[in-house]
Amino acid sequence: MSVFVSLIVASVLSALIGLERESIGKAAGLRTHLLVGVGAALATQLSQQVAGYGNLNAADPGRIAAQVVSGIGFIGAGVILQSRGSIRGLTSAATLWVAAMIGMAAGMEAYAQAAFVTFIALISLRGLHHLDAFFQRQPQSHHLEVVWSGDSANVDHVLEALSAQGFSEHSLEGAFVKEHGSGCRIKLRARKAEVPRIVFELGRSPKIKEVRTV
């Protein structure tokens, strides 16, 4: 009977994490986390049963369970997306790995540890979100690459444009010459939400050919 209790505990705890992911529209949601958690719990149970319920002379009790730790990486890699230098899905990949570990703990009947890790995971996903948002609103260092047509005097034009927008904390990090124009790399401090506005404002100038974050 205890094996079924372990599977139920693994299902419920991993489903709680999946529900949080699904509530914010992530692809790896309730069902994915539930299946990972209960699958890990079953693998842990089978690993113990193959070993003869703790008889170390019969087999290695951790042989099957050990593959869960490395095997879950393949599922986690499937939810990580990379597009134009931006990586998304790392948190969902981490929650899948945690759900697998919770399932393993439940499979070992370590219910207190499984419940506590679930609590920590939910706090980090929900409670720390506000703290993360606070830091996102603080000025951070960003790098821009600006390309223009004409001579190097346009560097002054770019720096003056930044000052005019109220971004006095900026510095010239480097310059380069390309076949169809010149350019520079600029380091500035600004809030993350302000960077797109800076890019569009600089790009409005007829002297500027290209502006992008690096």
RODO-2510 file (C-alpha; in nm, 4 decimals, decimal comma):
residues 214
     n   res          X          Y          Z
     1     m     0,0000     0,0000     0,0000
     2     s     0,2864     0,2391     0,0758
     3     v     0,4062     0,2242    -0,2872
     4     f     0,0753     0,3682    -0,4042
     5     v     0,0908     0,6396    -0,1398
     6     s     0,4371     0,7324    -0,2690
     7     l     0,3059     0,7627    -0,6242
     8     i     0,0126     0,9786    -0,5115
     9     v     0,2400     1,2091    -0,3096
    10     a     0,4786     1,2407    -0,6047
    11     s     0,1875     1,3203    -0,8374
    12     v     0,0384     1,5876    -0,6118
    13     l     0,3633     1,7648    -0,5247
    14     s     0,5002     1,7691    -0,8798
    15     a     0,1574     1,8777    -1,0098
    16     l     0,1682     2,1822    -0,7796
    17     i     0,4877     2,2986    -0,9471
    18     g     0,3418     2,2239    -1,2893
    19     l     0,0288     2,4211    -1,2045
    20     e     0,2418     2,7273    -1,1269
    21     r     0,4189     2,6931    -1,4629
    22     e     0,0909     2,6489    -1,6497
    23     s    -0,0661     2,9501    -1,4765
    24     i     0,1838     3,1765    -1,6538
    25     g     0,1449     3,0064    -1,9911
    26     k     0,4534     2,7832    -2,0009
    27     a     0,4541     2,4848    -2,2367
    28     a     0,5800     2,2458    -1,9678
    29     g     0,2842     2,2703    -1,7336
    30     l     0,0667     2,0596    -1,5057
    31     r     0,0645     1,7332    -1,7010
    32     t     0,4320     1,7430    -1,7915
    33     h     0,5489     1,7987    -1,4343
    34     l     0,3026     1,5438    -1,2956
    35     l     0,4226     1,2751    -1,5390
    36     v     0,7880     1,3519    -1,4688
    37     g     0,7328     1,3362    -1,0920
    38     v     0,5315     1,0140    -1,0877
    39     g     0,7659     0,8546    -1,3405
    40     a     1,0672     0,9348    -1,1245
    41     a     0,8876     0,7920    -0,8206
    42     l     0,8098     0,4701    -1,0055
    43     a     1,1688     0,4413    -1,1296
    44     t     1,2921     0,4786    -0,7728
    45     q     1,0524     0,2120    -0,6480
    46     l     1,1518    -0,0290    -0,9237
    47     s     1,5171     0,0383    -0,8511
    48     q     1,4635    -0,0755    -0,4924
    49     q     1,2573    -0,3764    -0,5942
    50     v     1,5146    -0,4957    -0,8469
    51     a     1,7735    -0,4826    -0,5696
    52     g     1,5664    -0,7178    -0,3581
    53     y     1,4171    -0,4560    -0,1255
    54     g     1,7476    -0,3430     0,0186
    55     n     1,9488    -0,6622    -0,0196
    56     l     2,2700    -0,5093    -0,1478
    57     n     2,4082    -0,8501    -0,2390
    58     a     2,1352    -0,8980    -0,4992
    59     a     2,1831    -0,5833    -0,7090
    60     d     2,2641    -0,2155    -0,7009
    61     p     1,9578    -0,0379    -0,5502
    62     g     2,0461     0,2914    -0,7157
    63     r     2,1104     0,1672    -1,0672
    64     i     1,7728     0,2590    -1,2202
    65     a     1,7150     0,5661    -1,0030
    66     a     2,0539     0,7086    -1,1009
    67     q     1,9458     0,7236    -1,4643
    68     v     1,6601     0,9576    -1,3726
    69     v     1,9074     1,2273    -1,2652
    70     s     2,0861     1,2295    -1,6001
    71     g     1,7905     1,1290    -1,8177
    72     i     1,5719     1,4196    -1,7110
    73     g     1,8225     1,6480    -1,8819
    74     f     1,6891     1,5398    -2,2225
    75     i     1,3381     1,6549    -2,1335
    76     g     1,4726     1,9778    -1,9847
    77     a     1,6672     2,0519    -2,3024
    78     g     1,3440     2,0233    -2,4985
    79     v     1,1836     2,3208    -2,3222
    80     i     1,4824     2,5550    -2,3654
    81     l     1,4498     2,7847    -2,6645
    82     q     1,7158     3,0080    -2,8155
    83     s     1,6207     3,2914    -3,0467
    84     r     1,8269     3,5929    -3,1528
    85     g     2,0591     3,5718    -2,8565
    86     s     1,7767     3,5326    -2,6037
    87     i     1,7378     3,2074    -2,4102
    88     r     1,3989     3,1086    -2,2696
    89     g     1,2815     2,8048    -2,0776
    90     l     1,5685     2,7647    -1,8326
    91     t     1,3382     2,7999    -1,5321
    92     s     1,0930     2,5438    -1,6708
    93     a     1,3820     2,3046    -1,7352
    94     a     1,4940     2,3520    -1,3746
    95     t     1,1426     2,2894    -1,2391
    96     l     1,1206     1,9667    -1,4405
    97     w     1,4461     1,8524    -1,2832
    98     v     1,3174     1,9471    -0,9362
    99     a     0,9885     1,7624    -1,0046
   100     a     1,1904     1,4514    -1,0890
   101     m     1,3876     1,4829    -0,7653
   102     i     1,0641     1,5290    -0,5691
   103     g     0,9309     1,2149    -0,7333
   104     m     1,2457     1,0254    -0,6355
   105     a     1,2156     1,1465    -0,2778
   106     a     0,8512     1,0364    -0,2668
   107     g     0,9504     0,7017    -0,4136
   108     m     1,1943     0,6607    -0,1242
   109     e     0,9103     0,7615     0,1130
   110     a     1,1033     1,0725     0,2168
   111     y     0,7799     1,2698     0,2270
   112     a     0,9016     1,5509     0,4525
   113     q     1,1916     1,6294     0,2203
   114     a     0,9702     1,6110    -0,0876
   115     a     0,7129     1,8467     0,0654
   116     f     0,9771     2,0912     0,1858
   117     v     1,1472     2,1088    -0,1553
   118     t     0,8064     2,1650    -0,3169
   119     f     0,7454     2,4521    -0,0745
   120     i     1,0854     2,6069    -0,1525
   121     a     1,0260     2,5693    -0,5280
   122     l     0,6857     2,7407    -0,5123
   123     i     0,8234     3,0224    -0,2975
   124     s     1,1105     3,0783    -0,5397
   125     l     0,8773     3,0805    -0,8407
   126     r     0,6065     3,3007    -0,6913
   127     g     0,7480     3,4823    -0,3906
   128     l     1,0809     3,5777    -0,5432
   129     h     0,9158     3,6964    -0,8639
   130     h     0,8462     4,0333    -0,7010
   131     l     1,2063     4,0590    -0,5838
   132     d     1,3274     3,9801    -0,9350
   133     a     1,0932     4,2441    -1,0774
   134     f     1,2387     4,4978    -0,8328
   135     f     1,5932     4,4357    -0,9562
   136     q     1,4740     4,4474    -1,3172
   137     r     1,3570     4,8034    -1,2514
   138     q     1,7028     4,9098    -1,1327
   139     p     1,9552     5,0542    -1,3824
   140     q     2,1846     4,7906    -1,5312
   141     s     2,4731     4,7924    -1,7751
   142     h     2,3827     4,7408    -2,1415
   143     h     2,5888     4,7426    -2,4598
   144     l     2,4762     4,8913    -2,7899
   145     e     2,6353     4,8626    -3,1313
   146     v     2,5697     5,1592    -3,3586
   147     v     2,6569     5,1716    -3,7305
   148     w     2,6376     5,4869    -3,9412
   149     s     2,7377     5,6145    -4,2830
   150     g     2,9937     5,8920    -4,3036
   151     d     3,2916     5,9962    -4,0968
   152     s     3,3754     5,9293    -3,7346
   153     a     3,2297     6,2626    -3,6239
   154     n     2,8985     6,0819    -3,5955
   155     v     3,0256     5,9286    -3,2706
   156     d     2,9657     6,2659    -3,1074
   157     h     2,6170     6,2714    -3,2546
   158     v     2,5331     5,9344    -3,0931
   159     l     2,6721     6,0338    -2,7537
   160     e     2,4881     6,3662    -2,7625
   161     a     2,1653     6,1849    -2,8503
   162     l     2,2050     5,9616    -2,5452
   163     s     2,2664     6,2606    -2,3200
   164     a     1,9622     6,4344    -2,4657
   165     q     1,7490     6,1348    -2,3667
   166     g     1,8695     6,1650    -2,0071
   167     f     2,1256     5,8835    -2,0079
   168     s     2,4370     6,0535    -1,8795
   169     e     2,6032     5,7290    -1,7611
   170     h     2,7488     5,6064    -2,0887
   171     s     3,0944     5,5454    -2,2308
   172     l     3,2540     5,4585    -2,5620
   173     e     3,3797     5,0985    -2,5458
   174     g     3,5255     5,0664    -2,8953
   175     a     3,5004     5,1640    -3,2608
   176     f     3,5199     4,9805    -3,5919
   177     v     3,5128     5,0465    -3,9659
   178     k     3,3089     4,8347    -4,2060
   179     e     3,2826     4,8300    -4,5830
   180     h     2,9718     5,0444    -4,5968
   181     g     3,0154     5,2555    -4,2859
   182     s     3,1658     5,3030    -3,9420
   183     g     3,0404     5,2215    -3,5975
   184     c     3,1031     5,2023    -3,2256
   185     r     3,0091     5,0058    -2,9164
   186     i     2,8611     5,1996    -2,6275
   187     k     2,8140     5,0946    -2,2669
   188     l     2,5345     5,2650    -2,0771
   189     r     2,3353     5,2222    -1,7572
   190     a     1,9602     5,2097    -1,7949
   191     r     1,6581     5,0095    -1,6893
   192     k     1,5943     4,7061    -1,9056
   193     a     1,2539     4,8363    -2,0157
   194     e     1,4162     5,1565    -2,1457
   195     v     1,6626     4,9864    -2,3818
   196     p     1,4137     4,9345    -2,6711
   197     r     1,3174     5,3030    -2,6549
   198     i     1,6836     5,4024    -2,6727
   199     v     1,7363     5,1785    -2,9759
   200     f     1,4351     5,3217    -3,1590
   201     e     1,5247     5,6817    -3,0759
   202     l     1,8801     5,6411    -3,2056
   203     g     1,7531     5,4583    -3,5137
   204     r     1,5308     5,7529    -3,6098
   205     s     1,8338     5,9597    -3,7068
   206     p     1,9003     5,9592    -4,0844
   207     k     2,2729     5,9301    -4,0111
   208     i     2,2307     5,6000    -3,8289
   209     k     2,2139     5,2820    -4,0386
   210     e     2,1806     5,0212    -3,7647
   211     v     2,1404     5,0022    -3,3853
   212     r     2,1307     4,6770    -3,1900
   213     t     2,1983     4,5411    -2,8444
   214     v     2,4972     4,3119    -2,7951
***
